[in-house]
Structures are given as C-alpha cells and as structure tokens.
Amino acid sequence: MKWVNQKLRASDIWRHLETNHIIFLCLFSECSIIVLKCWMCYRFYINLQSDVFLWPHPDILLHINPRFRTNSIIMNSWLKGTWGAEQSCPLLLRPGRPFSLKIKCSSDEFSVSHDGKLVGSYGYRALPRLIKAMYFQGDVFIKEITLS
C-alpha cells in the first residue's frame, strides 16, 4: 500500500490494542514530507524504521523523542544494533496541548518543524529509502497523518 498525497485519519492506522504502540507501513522516498496532527501528548516517541516488526529490532533511521523534563527533543538512529550519538534540539511542545509535527526529507537530512517553526535538522546516517514503517509509542493521540 502506498500513501502519498493522502491524509490518514486515526481510524486508518493499525494500533496494537493492548499497548500504546502504533505502526503503519509507509513507502518513503527522497523529498517526502510527513505531517502529524496530534493532541494530548505527555510522553512519546516516533521512529522511522526499516521494518514493521519490533523484533528482531529493525534499524531506526530517525528516532524523535520529546523530553519535557529537559525541555528538549532528542534525535538519534539505531543502526546495526547500536544507538548513535544523540542530537538535541529545543522543545516547543507543551504537554497536553494539540500540535502539528512536520518531518521533511531533503537531499541530505531530515528537518523537524513544530507548528510551522523549524526546531532542528538531523543528517542521514542511512539512506531514507530504507524506511518502511513509522512507529509511535506513548501518550499521544494522532488525529491525522499526511504523507506527500
């Protein structure tokens, strides 16, 4: 299945019923853009990863983890069984409030924006065409996902 230039509502996304895990398959390409419209976040993370399975652990090309205690967004990659060096950006999200998060894939990096404001960029540590799934875990309610 390929979702390009389409909006996905929360009802279109596969959710593990017993946990706060959400996974959906996506075909990522150069210059792809993902826009997430969410609410009620308190603690969560997003992975753009090489497979839909959780085990064996897939490569994670981009891990985005907002940390409200330190007022930062941590970005990292899990490749070939190990985490890389963390990269930190300022956190603009506020717990419990609605927000829009945009992840843009350019020629050499991901850029992450919150409500239209660039918060940081993350250079590729692996080719973005390897991304096959987006994985969410934690206290976040996804209202809409747009891929273009």
N, C-alpha and C positions, 0 to 999 in steps of 0.2 A: 504494500500500500504506500502511496506517495502523497504527502500533504504539502502542497506548495500553493502559495497564494490563497490559502483557505484558513478559516477560523475554526478552531476546535472548541466546543463547549465542554464543560466539566463532564457532562454525560457521555461524551465521546471517548473519554480517556479510561484506560483499563486501570482499575485500582485493586490492590490486594485488600480483600475485605477485612482481614484480621489485623492489619497493621496500617501505618501511615505511609506506605510505600506506593508510589505511583510511577508506572513505567509506560512509555509509549514509544513505538517504533518510529524513527524518522530517518529520512534519507537526506543527509547533509551534503551540501556542495559548496564550492567556492562562492563567496559573497552571499551566503544565506543569512537571513535575519530571523530571529525568534523573538516574539513579543509575548510576555506573560502578564496577564492581568490577575492580580491576586488580592486577597484580603486576609486579615486576622493572622498575620504571621507572628510567631513568638520565637520559634527555634526551628530552623530547617536548613536543608542544603539541596543543591541541584548538581547533578552530574551529567555531562555529555560524554557518553561512553560507547565502547566498541561493540557491545552486545546487550541484549535484553536480560540475560541471565545474571543473577547475583553471585552464583558460584558455578564453575571456577570464576574467581574475581576477574571481571573484564578490565581492560585498560580504560582509564578515565582521562580523557583528553582535556577536560575542563571541569574542575570542582569549584563551585561557588558556595561559600559558607558565611552568611552574615553572622557576626558575633556581637550581640547587643551589649554584653558586659564590657568589651574593649572598644566599642564603637567603631568596628572595622569590618570590612568584607575581606575574607581570605580567599585567594585563588591559588589552585595548585593542580598538579597532574599525578596520577598513579599509573606508571608505565613499567611493564615487565616486573611487576611485583614490588615496587617501591615508590614511595612518595618523593616528589622533587622538592625543591626549595619553595617555601610559601611566599606568596606576594600579597601584600596588604594594601587596601585602598580605604578611603574614608567611607563610613556607613551613613547613608542618608535616610534609610528606612527607619520607621518608628514602629515599635511593637503594637500590634492590634489595629493598625491603620491600613486602608487599601493602598495599593501601589501598582505600578507598571514597571517591569524589568525588561530591558531590551538587550539581547546578546547578538552582536553583529560579527560576522566572519568576513574579514578583509583578506588581502593578499598575504599578510604575514602575521596577523594577530586577531584575537577576539577583543572586542570592545564591549564594555558593560555600562549601560546607562540606567538610571533610576528616574522615572517620571520625566524623561526627556533630557536629563542632565548627565553628562559623561562622568562616571565615577572612577574608571580605570580601564587599562588595557592589559592583555596577557599574551605574550608572544607564544607562537605554536611550539610545542615540544614534540608533536607528532602531527602527521597530516590530518586536516579536518575531515577529509573524505572517509576516514575510518570510523567516524561517528555513525552509529546505527540506532542509538536509543537515547532518550532523555529520562533521567531517573530523579524523582523527588522523594525526599523523606523529611518528616517532621510536621510541625504545626503550621501548615499553610493551606489555604483553600484556594484552589485555582478556578478562576471564573472563565478564563479564555486563554487559548494559546493560538498565536498566528505565526505561520511559517511562510516566508517568502524568499 
